[in-house]
Amino acid sequence: MKAILWTGFARRAFRAFPAKVRSRIEAKLMRYAETGTGDVRVLLPGPGRRLRVGDYRVIFVETNEVIEIRAVGHRRDIYR
C-alpha cells in the first residue's frame, strides 16, 4: 500500500466538506492506494492525475511509494 500525503491546501479544503463526503473520499483513496483501482485519469499537461468520487475530484501526483494529494474539490471548481 502506498502512503497518502496531503498538502496544507488540500487538507484545509477536505476538512470543509460534510462528514459523509469526507468518508466517501477517504474510502476511495484507500482503495486506490491499496489496489490501484478507481476512476482515475491522467491530467494533461503535467504529471497529475484525478480521482473521481461522485461530484468531487481529488487531484494528486503519484510516485512508487507515495500519493501526494494536491487539491480536493467539487467538480465545478476544482479545475479552475
N, CA, C and O atoms as CSV, one atom per row, in Angstrom:
chain,resi,resn,atom,element,x,y,z
A,1,MET,N,N,0.839,-1.182,0.000
A,1,MET,CA,C,0.000,0.000,0.000
A,1,MET,C,C,0.883,1.244,0.000
A,1,MET,O,O,1.895,1.306,0.697
A,2,LYS,N,N,0.484,2.216,-0.783
A,2,LYS,CA,C,1.226,3.464,-0.864
A,2,LYS,C,C,0.798,4.405,0.256
A,2,LYS,O,O,-0.348,4.377,0.705
A,3,ALA,N,N,1.728,5.232,0.695
A,3,ALA,CA,C,1.417,6.246,1.703
A,3,ALA,C,C,0.667,7.399,1.039
A,3,ALA,O,O,0.915,7.723,-0.123
A,4,ILE,N,N,-0.246,8.010,1.780
A,4,ILE,CA,C,-1.013,9.146,1.279
A,4,ILE,C,C,-0.582,10.381,2.054
A,4,ILE,O,O,-0.714,10.435,3.277
A,5,LEU,N,N,-0.063,11.376,1.332
A,5,LEU,CA,C,0.352,12.639,1.934
A,5,LEU,C,C,-0.552,13.753,1.415
A,5,LEU,O,O,-0.944,13.748,0.248
A,6,TRP,N,N,-0.879,14.698,2.276
A,6,TRP,CA,C,-1.753,15.811,1.917
A,6,TRP,C,C,-0.974,17.115,1.977
A,6,TRP,O,O,-0.192,17.331,2.903
A,7,THR,N,N,-1.185,17.987,0.992
A,7,THR,CA,C,-0.654,19.345,1.104
A,7,THR,C,C,-1.569,20.105,2.068
A,7,THR,O,O,-2.700,19.686,2.316
A,8,GLY,N,N,-1.080,21.212,2.604
A,8,GLY,CA,C,-1.886,22.005,3.528
A,8,GLY,C,C,-3.152,22.527,2.875
A,8,GLY,O,O,-4.219,22.529,3.489
A,9,PHE,N,N,-3.036,22.968,1.640
A,9,PHE,CA,C,-4.186,23.474,0.891
A,9,PHE,C,C,-5.258,22.397,0.740
A,9,PHE,O,O,-6.441,22.653,0.963
A,10,ALA,N,N,-4.837,21.199,0.361
A,10,ALA,CA,C,-5.788,20.100,0.156
A,10,ALA,C,C,-6.432,19.677,1.471
A,10,ALA,O,O,-7.628,19.386,1.505
A,11,ARG,N,N,-5.662,19.638,2.549
A,11,ARG,CA,C,-6.191,19.239,3.855
A,11,ARG,C,C,-7.255,20.224,4.343
A,11,ARG,O,O,-8.287,19.810,4.871
A,12,ARG,N,N,-7.006,21.525,4.169
A,12,ARG,CA,C,-7.990,22.533,4.585
A,12,ARG,C,C,-9.277,22.416,3.775
A,12,ARG,O,O,-10.370,22.512,4.333
A,13,ALA,N,N,-9.158,22.211,2.477
A,13,ALA,CA,C,-10.339,22.054,1.630
A,13,ALA,C,C,-11.116,20.797,2.018
A,13,ALA,O,O,-12.346,20.809,2.040
A,14,PHE,N,N,-10.410,19.728,2.320
A,14,PHE,CA,C,-11.031,18.457,2.695
A,14,PHE,C,C,-11.810,18.585,3.993
A,14,PHE,O,O,-12.908,18.041,4.111
A,15,ARG,N,N,-11.264,19.288,4.957
A,15,ARG,CA,C,-11.933,19.453,6.263
A,15,ARG,C,C,-13.226,20.251,6.162
A,15,ARG,O,O,-14.086,20.139,7.036
A,16,ALA,N,N,-13.377,21.048,5.118
A,16,ALA,CA,C,-14.581,21.868,4.952
A,16,ALA,C,C,-15.767,21.057,4.421
A,16,ALA,O,O,-16.896,21.545,4.467
A,17,PHE,N,N,-15.552,19.855,3.927
A,17,PHE,CA,C,-16.632,19.040,3.384
A,17,PHE,C,C,-17.458,18.414,4.502
A,17,PHE,O,O,-16.964,18.240,5.616
A,18,PRO,N,N,-18.718,18.073,4.209
A,18,PRO,CA,C,-19.536,17.331,5.182
A,18,PRO,C,C,-18.908,15.972,5.484
A,18,PRO,O,O,-18.166,15.428,4.666
A,19,ALA,N,N,-19.206,15.436,6.650
A,19,ALA,CA,C,-18.605,14.170,7.092
A,19,ALA,C,C,-18.880,13.031,6.118
A,19,ALA,O,O,-18.004,12.196,5.889
A,20,LYS,N,N,-20.068,12.979,5.546
A,20,LYS,CA,C,-20.421,11.905,4.621
A,20,LYS,C,C,-19.546,11.948,3.367
A,20,LYS,O,O,-19.118,10.906,2.870
A,21,VAL,N,N,-19.284,13.139,2.864
A,21,VAL,CA,C,-18.430,13.299,1.675
A,21,VAL,C,C,-16.991,12.928,2.014
A,21,VAL,O,O,-16.323,12.243,1.240
A,22,ARG,N,N,-16.514,13.383,3.176
A,22,ARG,CA,C,-15.138,13.046,3.595
A,22,ARG,C,C,-14.939,11.541,3.687
A,22,ARG,O,O,-13.909,11.026,3.252
A,23,SER,N,N,-15.908,10.832,4.248
A,23,SER,CA,C,-15.756,9.381,4.394
A,23,SER,C,C,-15.746,8.686,3.032
A,23,SER,O,O,-15.010,7.718,2.842
A,24,ARG,N,N,-16.554,9.168,2.082
A,24,ARG,CA,C,-16.548,8.586,0.733
A,24,ARG,C,C,-15.202,8.810,0.057
A,24,ARG,O,O,-14.661,7.899,-0.569
A,25,ILE,N,N,-14.659,10.023,0.181
A,25,ILE,CA,C,-13.368,10.334,-0.434
A,25,ILE,C,C,-12.264,9.495,0.195
A,25,ILE,O,O,-11.428,8.937,-0.517
A,26,GLU,N,N,-12.253,9.402,1.520
A,26,GLU,CA,C,-11.234,8.598,2.199
A,26,GLU,C,C,-11.303,7.139,1.764
A,26,GLU,O,O,-10.268,6.513,1.536
A,27,ALA,N,N,-12.515,6.588,1.646
A,27,ALA,CA,C,-12.666,5.191,1.237
A,27,ALA,C,C,-12.114,4.968,-0.177
A,27,ALA,O,O,-11.414,3.986,-0.424
A,28,LYS,N,N,-12.427,5.873,-1.094
A,28,LYS,CA,C,-11.926,5.740,-2.477
A,28,LYS,C,C,-10.407,5.891,-2.531
A,28,LYS,O,O,-9.738,5.178,-3.279
A,29,LEU,N,N,-9.861,6.820,-1.738
A,29,LEU,CA,C,-8.404,6.992,-1.707
A,29,LEU,C,C,-7.712,5.748,-1.159
A,29,LEU,O,O,-6.705,5.307,-1.712
A,30,MET,N,N,-8.242,5.180,-0.080
A,30,MET,CA,C,-7.641,3.984,0.499
A,30,MET,C,C,-7.707,2.818,-0.488
A,30,MET,O,O,-6.749,2.057,-0.625
A,31,ARG,N,N,-8.834,2.684,-1.167
A,31,ARG,CA,C,-8.967,1.616,-2.164
A,31,ARG,C,C,-7.944,1.784,-3.282
A,31,ARG,O,O,-7.313,0.817,-3.709
A,32,TYR,N,N,-7.786,3.022,-3.752
A,32,TYR,CA,C,-6.810,3.260,-4.815
A,32,TYR,C,C,-5.383,2.999,-4.324
A,32,TYR,O,O,-4.579,2.411,-5.047
A,33,ALA,N,N,-5.065,3.432,-3.106
A,33,ALA,CA,C,-3.718,3.234,-2.563
A,33,ALA,C,C,-3.400,1.741,-2.402
A,33,ALA,O,O,-2.260,1.323,-2.602
A,34,GLU,N,N,-4.399,0.949,-2.045
A,34,GLU,CA,C,-4.170,-0.476,-1.824
A,34,GLU,C,C,-4.163,-1.290,-3.119
A,34,GLU,O,O,-3.328,-2.178,-3.290
A,35,THR,N,N,-5.091,-0.990,-4.030
A,35,THR,CA,C,-5.268,-1.856,-5.196
A,35,THR,C,C,-4.934,-1.202,-6.532
A,35,THR,O,O,-4.708,-1.896,-7.522
A,36,GLY,N,N,-4.903,0.131,-6.567
A,36,GLY,CA,C,-4.656,0.819,-7.824
A,36,GLY,C,C,-5.882,0.913,-8.710
A,36,GLY,O,O,-5.778,1.278,-9.881
A,37,THR,N,N,-7.057,0.582,-8.156
A,37,THR,CA,C,-8.284,0.645,-8.936
A,37,THR,C,C,-9.119,1.850,-8.518
A,37,THR,O,O,-9.083,2.280,-7.366
A,38,GLY,N,N,-9.853,2.372,-9.457
A,38,GLY,CA,C,-10.716,3.515,-9.201
A,38,GLY,C,C,-10.883,4.302,-10.486
A,38,GLY,O,O,-10.254,3.995,-11.499
A,39,ASP,N,N,-11.722,5.307,-10.441
A,39,ASP,CA,C,-11.971,6.152,-11.610
A,39,ASP,C,C,-10.886,7.227,-11.662
A,39,ASP,O,O,-11.109,8.366,-11.253
A,40,VAL,N,N,-9.719,6.856,-12.166
A,40,VAL,CA,C,-8.549,7.737,-12.198
A,40,VAL,C,C,-8.181,8.015,-13.650
A,40,VAL,O,O,-8.167,7.111,-14.485
A,41,ARG,N,N,-7.885,9.270,-13.935
A,41,ARG,CA,C,-7.443,9.670,-15.274
A,41,ARG,C,C,-6.206,10.547,-15.146
A,41,ARG,O,O,-6.011,11.229,-14.140
A,42,VAL,N,N,-5.385,10.516,-16.168
A,42,VAL,CA,C,-4.193,11.364,-16.231
A,42,VAL,C,C,-4.620,12.754,-16.671
A,42,VAL,O,O,-5.400,12.896,-17.612
A,43,LEU,N,N,-4.115,13.778,-15.995
A,43,LEU,CA,C,-4.393,15.160,-16.369
A,43,LEU,C,C,-3.271,15.665,-17.270
A,43,LEU,O,O,-2.090,15.502,-16.962
A,44,LEU,N,N,-3.649,16.270,-18.364
A,44,LEU,CA,C,-2.660,16.805,-19.293
A,44,LEU,C,C,-2.796,18.309,-19.342
A,44,LEU,O,O,-3.934,18.773,-19.280
A,45,PRO,N,N,-1.791,19.097,-19.444
A,45,PRO,CA,C,-0.380,18.698,-19.401
A,45,PRO,C,C,0.091,18.567,-17.959
A,45,PRO,O,O,-0.487,19.176,-17.058
A,46,GLY,N,N,1.103,17.802,-17.744
A,46,GLY,CA,C,1.683,17.704,-16.413
A,46,GLY,C,C,1.612,16.299,-15.838
A,46,GLY,O,O,1.063,15.388,-16.458
A,47,PRO,N,N,2.172,16.134,-14.650
A,47,PRO,CA,C,2.284,14.810,-14.046
A,47,PRO,C,C,1.092,14.400,-13.188
A,47,PRO,O,O,1.115,13.324,-12.591
A,48,GLY,N,N,0.050,15.228,-13.111
A,48,GLY,CA,C,-1.055,14.968,-12.192
A,48,GLY,C,C,-2.064,13.958,-12.688
A,48,GLY,O,O,-2.134,13.639,-13.875
A,49,ARG,N,N,-2.843,13.465,-11.742
A,49,ARG,CA,C,-3.957,12.569,-12.013
A,49,ARG,C,C,-5.154,13.056,-11.218
A,49,ARG,O,O,-5.006,13.857,-10.295
A,50,ARG,N,N,-6.348,12.574,-11.573
A,50,ARG,CA,C,-7.529,12.915,-10.802
A,50,ARG,C,C,-8.305,11.650,-10.487
A,50,ARG,O,O,-8.395,10.728,-11.297
A,51,LEU,N,N,-8.863,11.636,-9.284
A,51,LEU,CA,C,-9.723,10.549,-8.829
A,51,LEU,C,C,-11.132,11.110,-8.713
A,51,LEU,O,O,-11.344,12.115,-8.035
A,52,ARG,N,N,-12.089,10.476,-9.362
A,52,ARG,CA,C,-13.475,10.922,-9.321
A,52,ARG,C,C,-14.198,10.215,-8.188
A,52,ARG,O,O,-14.153,8.990,-8.072
A,53,VAL,N,N,-14.874,11.012,-7.342
A,53,VAL,CA,C,-15.691,10.490,-6.248
A,53,VAL,C,C,-17.027,11.217,-6.328
A,53,VAL,O,O,-17.215,12.239,-5.668
A,54,GLY,N,N,-17.951,10.705,-7.124
A,54,GLY,CA,C,-19.233,11.379,-7.329
A,54,GLY,C,C,-19.019,12.733,-7.982
A,54,GLY,O,O,-18.425,12.816,-9.057
A,55,ASP,N,N,-19.499,13.803,-7.341
A,55,ASP,CA,C,-19.329,15.162,-7.857
A,55,ASP,C,C,-18.020,15.803,-7.402
A,55,ASP,O,O,-17.773,16.971,-7.704
A,56,TYR,N,N,-17.188,15.071,-6.693
A,56,TYR,CA,C,-15.942,15.603,-6.161
A,56,TYR,C,C,-14.749,14.995,-6.879
A,56,TYR,O,O,-14.813,13.879,-7.396
A,57,ARG,N,N,-13.652,15.759,-6.901
A,57,ARG,CA,C,-12.431,15.311,-7.559
A,57,ARG,C,C,-11.255,15.475,-6.610
A,57,ARG,O,O,-11.186,16.432,-5.838
A,58,VAL,N,N,-10.337,14.530,-6.682
A,58,VAL,CA,C,-9.098,14.571,-5.920
A,58,VAL,C,C,-7.973,14.652,-6.937
A,58,VAL,O,O,-7.825,13.757,-7.770
A,59,ILE,N,N,-7.176,15.719,-6.880
A,59,ILE,CA,C,-6.045,15.901,-7.781
A,59,ILE,C,C,-4.794,15.463,-7.026
A,59,ILE,O,O,-4.549,15.923,-5.910
A,60,PHE,N,N,-3.999,14.575,-7.630
A,60,PHE,CA,C,-2.830,14.054,-6.928
A,60,PHE,C,C,-1.700,13.744,-7.895
A,60,PHE,O,O,-1.892,13.645,-9.107
A,61,VAL,N,N,-0.509,13.594,-7.313
A,61,VAL,CA,C,0.681,13.155,-8.030
A,61,VAL,C,C,1.125,11.859,-7.354
A,61,VAL,O,O,1.179,11.769,-6.128
A,62,GLU,N,N,1.439,10.866,-8.171
A,62,GLU,CA,C,1.767,9.545,-7.653
A,62,GLU,C,C,3.197,9.157,-7.999
A,62,GLU,O,O,3.647,9.346,-9.129
A,63,THR,N,N,3.908,8.608,-7.009
A,63,THR,CA,C,5.217,8.015,-7.232
A,63,THR,C,C,5.125,6.542,-6.846
A,63,THR,O,O,4.036,6.041,-6.566
A,64,ASN,N,N,6.257,5.849,-6.828
A,64,ASN,CA,C,6.246,4.431,-6.469
A,64,ASN,C,C,5.832,4.177,-5.031
A,64,ASN,O,O,5.263,3.128,-4.729
A,65,GLU,N,N,6.113,5.132,-4.127
A,65,GLU,CA,C,5.824,4.923,-2.713
A,65,GLU,C,C,4.730,5.815,-2.152
A,65,GLU,O,O,4.139,5.483,-1.125
A,66,VAL,N,N,4.442,6.953,-2.807
A,66,VAL,CA,C,3.600,7.983,-2.210
A,66,VAL,C,C,2.546,8.491,-3.186
A,66,VAL,O,O,2.790,8.615,-4.386
A,67,ILE,N,N,1.371,8.779,-2.641
A,67,ILE,CA,C,0.336,9.516,-3.359
A,67,ILE,C,C,0.214,10.858,-2.652
A,67,ILE,O,O,-0.211,10.920,-1.498
A,68,GLU,N,N,0.589,11.943,-3.349
A,68,GLU,CA,C,0.531,13.276,-2.756
A,68,GLU,C,C,-0.725,13.988,-3.250
A,68,GLU,O,O,-0.851,14.294,-4.436
A,69,ILE,N,N,-1.646,14.246,-2.332
A,69,ILE,CA,C,-2.900,14.920,-2.659
A,69,ILE,C,C,-2.618,16.409,-2.754
A,69,ILE,O,O,-2.162,17.022,-1.788
A,70,ARG,N,N,-2.889,16.998,-3.923
A,70,ARG,CA,C,-2.622,18.421,-4.149
A,70,ARG,C,C,-3.865,19.278,-3.980
A,70,ARG,O,O,-3.769,20.409,-3.504
A,71,ALA,N,N,-5.045,18.759,-4.362
A,71,ALA,CA,C,-6.282,19.538,-4.275
A,71,ALA,C,C,-7.474,18.591,-4.193
A,71,ALA,O,O,-7.447,17.482,-4.726
A,72,VAL,N,N,-8.527,19.059,-3.508
A,72,VAL,CA,C,-9.779,18.327,-3.402
A,72,VAL,C,C,-10.893,19.351,-3.546
A,72,VAL,O,O,-10.839,20.418,-2.934
A,73,GLY,N,N,-11.906,19.034,-4.355
A,73,GLY,CA,C,-12.992,19.985,-4.501
A,73,GLY,C,C,-14.126,19.469,-5.355
A,73,GLY,O,O,-14.058,18.378,-5.920
A,74,HIS,N,N,-15.161,20.267,-5.438
A,74,HIS,CA,C,-16.316,19.949,-6.278
A,74,HIS,C,C,-15.898,20.061,-7.738
A,74,HIS,O,O,-15.031,20.866,-8.077
A,75,ARG,N,N,-16.493,19.282,-8.578
A,75,ARG,CA,C,-16.095,19.235,-9.986
A,75,ARG,C,C,-16.251,20.569,-10.700
A,75,ARG,O,O,-15.530,20.830,-11.663
A,76,ARG,N,N,-17.168,21.418,-10.258
A,76,ARG,CA,C,-17.357,22.714,-10.921
A,76,ARG,C,C,-16.251,23.698,-10.582
A,76,ARG,O,O,-16.059,24.677,-11.303
A,77,ASP,N,N,-15.510,23.457,-9.487
A,77,ASP,CA,C,-14.486,24.407,-9.028
A,77,ASP,C,C,-13.055,23.902,-9.154
A,77,ASP,O,O,-12.132,24.713,-9.230
A,78,ILE,N,N,-12.846,22.621,-9.177
A,78,ILE,CA,C,-11.502,22.054,-8.996
A,78,ILE,C,C,-10.555,22.352,-10.139
A,78,ILE,O,O,-9.351,22.452,-9.902
A,79,TYR,N,N,-11.027,22.498,-11.360
A,79,TYR,CA,C,-10.135,22.679,-12.494
A,79,TYR,C,C,-9.800,24.138,-12.781
A,79,TYR,O,O,-9.094,24.423,-13.748
A,80,ARG,N,N,-10.281,25.050,-11.978
A,80,ARG,CA,C,-10.026,26.489,-12.199
A,80,ARG,C,C,-8.702,26.893,-11.641
A,80,ARG,O,O,-8.323,28.061,-11.735
